[in-house]
Amino acid sequence: MSLSFTRRIVISSVLLIGTMGALWLLSRNWPDSPQPKNPSKHVSPETNSPPASSGIVDDSAQQQQRARLLKAEKLLQKRLTQKNARSHEAILSFRDEEAYRKFLARAGAAGLKIVDQLNRLRTVRVRYESLDPLLNDVLGNPADYEKVDANFLVQIPGKPASDDRTKINPVPLGNSSLSFLGVTGDHRQWGRGITIAVLDTGVASDVTLSGGRVQYLDAGQGILPGAGPEDGHGTAVAGLIAGAAADAPGVAAAANILSIRVTDANGFSDSYTLAKGILTAVDAGARLINISMGAYASSAVLTSAIDYASARGAIIVAAAGNDGAAQLTWPAADPRVVSVGAVDALEQQVYFSNAGAQLKITAPGYGVDTAWLNGQRVSMDGTSASTPLVSGAIAAVMSTSPGLTATQAWSILQNYASDGGTPGPDANYGNGILNLGWAMNRADPTRVDTAIAGQYFDAATSLMNIVVQNRSAQAVSGLQLDVALSGTTTRNGIPPLSPGATYLVQAPINADQLAAAGGMDFRVRLNLPDTVSDQVPANNHKSGVILAPVK
């Protein structure tokens, strides 16, 4: 066999191995892309060598190689040119430190511009003019790479499939969010000593955040908000967490805010910048991170950033999304994140609030008063408003129970949430509705609070369902529920309820009468024994209209 022929065979084999490795790398997490049967198997020159007398490389092998190269290029193009991703950018993660350092050394010569790098995650953000340099590097060094991702925009994306929900007329909270959460008395010291990182548009100076409680870190986007139509968003979020002014109150009025701007001049962020913001917050010592934004795609770098935060005891609280969708946005969709949906003043799920199995909790998110730029006050709708109320509640619990971690404080809020929707956890309300008053008074053995937790009509069974919950620190017995439907009242006995327990009462509805009338009035009232004093009597009665199903 001639030396030149042997060299051609070796080069062909190296290209084959590189292409096979690249195909395996790029086809991961792509269900429509077939996996190589054995991507780690190297093909030896002897296996594919033609007879020595031929002097040429087999045409069929060359055709297969060209097909693999074309497939790798298409996979890379498909991965990096997705909707809602930054154009001509990629996020590259590497298997180990040696592979990472080797890439940093060769990137410039390979024609790739490094925009930014996260050494702790062995990840770089690169920009390219064409895919060729990146494809060549992946083909030449497939074993170095852990993941190649698009850099997804963090914004409100196109609307996915929506839930089939009963239409409601939401009722705004106004300036009553704290009373809705059960906050009474002097709470001015709640949150003292706790820092919450706000990854958003930046936080402006405002009297509600006075006292030197706002600190700033630059993660590459500057520190102060711009003057765009959405640039007051970060200030609104910070106000709901830690506002101290009466016209823009927050839950944890003594807490500190660490503002990390993650949006660009156009008001957009992306998965890389969000990940960098998380690392910046954690390294600065924040154990609570509020993210009131999201996207319908994740990436390896964002997952790694959440890993980094979780390993260091930090909790991320994130908005579920505002598209009325049957899925959550990222990072809220990550199971380690405290995902937050929205309810109105009547504890109804708001029509725009995303739902899904990953949803953890709901909180006020319709018509919520808060701060904005230039000292303004606005009414805010969205899970963006619900999320900081949960972040503030975690900070409040931590500050009033010294020694509690953020995870432990969140667990308390989760266990003492008001039931919402169907009994128990569900996709619309998660573990329930934030009830800070109950959580703060969880150890008071004298406190009694029984409540009508919710009501809903099931058209399939023609049953009106009423959920009763005991939010006391003691068992309660002797309860009775009056249900009035179109003027006819029935009384239902409730068995003894242990602390936190719920009980479902069902009342039949005449479907023909409902259809003929188009609607039916209802009133429900929970009656306690005369010897029992309820601390929150307002939640013992509800009324409304059952609407006939639309056929």
Stockholm file with secondary structure:
# STOCKHOLM 1.0

chainA/1-551         MSLSFTRRIVISSVLLIGTMGALWLLSRNWPDSPQPKNPSKHVSPETNSPPASSGIVDDSAQQQQRARLLKAEKLLQKRLTQKNARSHEAILSFRDEEAYRKFLARAGAAGLKIVDQLNRLRTVRVRYESLDPLLNDVLGNPADYEKVDANFLVQIPGKPASDDRTKINPVPLGNSSLSFLGVTGDHRQWGRGITIAVLDTGVASDVTLSGGRVQYLDAGQGILPGAGPEDGHGTAVAGLIAGAAADAPGVAAAANILSIRVTDANGFSDSYTLAKGILTAVDAGARLINISMGAYASSAVLTSAIDYASARGAIIVAAAGNDGAAQLTWPAADPRVVSVGAVDALEQQVYFSNAGAQLKITAPGYGVDTAWLNGQRVSMDGTSASTPLVSGAIAAVMSTSPGLTATQAWSILQNYASDGGTPGPDANYGNGILNLGWAMNRADPTRVDTAIAGQYFDAATSLMNIVVQNRSAQAVSGLQLDVALSGTTTRNGIPPLSPGATYLVQAPINADQLAAAGGMDFRVRLNLPDTVSDQVPANNHKSGVILAPVK
#=GR chainA/1-551 SS CCHHHHHHHHHHHHHHHHHHHHHHHHHTTCTTSCCCSCTTCCCCHHHHCCCTTTCSCCHHHHHHHHHHHHHHHHHHHHHHSCTTBCTTEEEEEESSHHHHHHHHHHTTTTTCEEEEEEGGGTEEEEECSSHHHHHHHHHHCGGGEEEEECCBEESCCSCCCBCCCCCCCCCCCBTCHHHHTTCCSCCTTTTTTCEEEEEESCCCCCGGGTTTCEEEECSSSCSSCCSSTTTTHHHHHHHHHHCEETTEECSSTTCEEEEEECCCTTSCEEHHHHHHHHHHHHHTTCSEEEECCCBSCCCHHHHHHHHHHHHTTCEEEEECCSSCBSSCCBTTTSTTSEEEEEECTTSCBCTTCCCCTTCCEEEECSSEEEECGGGCEEEECSHHHHHHHHHHHHHHHHHHSTTCCHHHHHHHHHHTCBCCSSSSCBTTTBTCBCCHHHHHTTTCTTCCCEEEEEEEEETTTTEEEEEEEECSSSCBCCCEEEEEETTEEEEEECCCBCTTCEEEEEEECCHHHHHHHSEEEEEEEEECCTTCCCSCGGGGEEEEEEECCCC
#=GC SS_cons         CCHHHHHHHHHHHHHHHHHHHHHHHHHTTCTTSCCCSCTTCCCCHHHHCCCTTTCSCCHHHHHHHHHHHHHHHHHHHHHHSCTTBCTTEEEEEESSHHHHHHHHHHTTTTTCEEEEEEGGGTEEEEECSSHHHHHHHHHHCGGGEEEEECCBEESCCSCCCBCCCCCCCCCCCBTCHHHHTTCCSCCTTTTTTCEEEEEESCCCCCGGGTTTCEEEECSSSCSSCCSSTTTTHHHHHHHHHHCEETTEECSSTTCEEEEEECCCTTSCEEHHHHHHHHHHHHHTTCSEEEECCCBSCCCHHHHHHHHHHHHTTCEEEEECCSSCBSSCCBTTTSTTSEEEEEECTTSCBCTTCCCCTTCCEEEECSSEEEECGGGCEEEECSHHHHHHHHHHHHHHHHHHSTTCCHHHHHHHHHHTCBCCSSSSCBTTTBTCBCCHHHHHTTTCTTCCCEEEEEEEEETTTTEEEEEEEECSSSCBCCCEEEEEETTEEEEEECCCBCTTCEEEEEEECCHHHHHHHSEEEEEEEEECCTTCCCSCGGGGEEEEEEECCCC
//
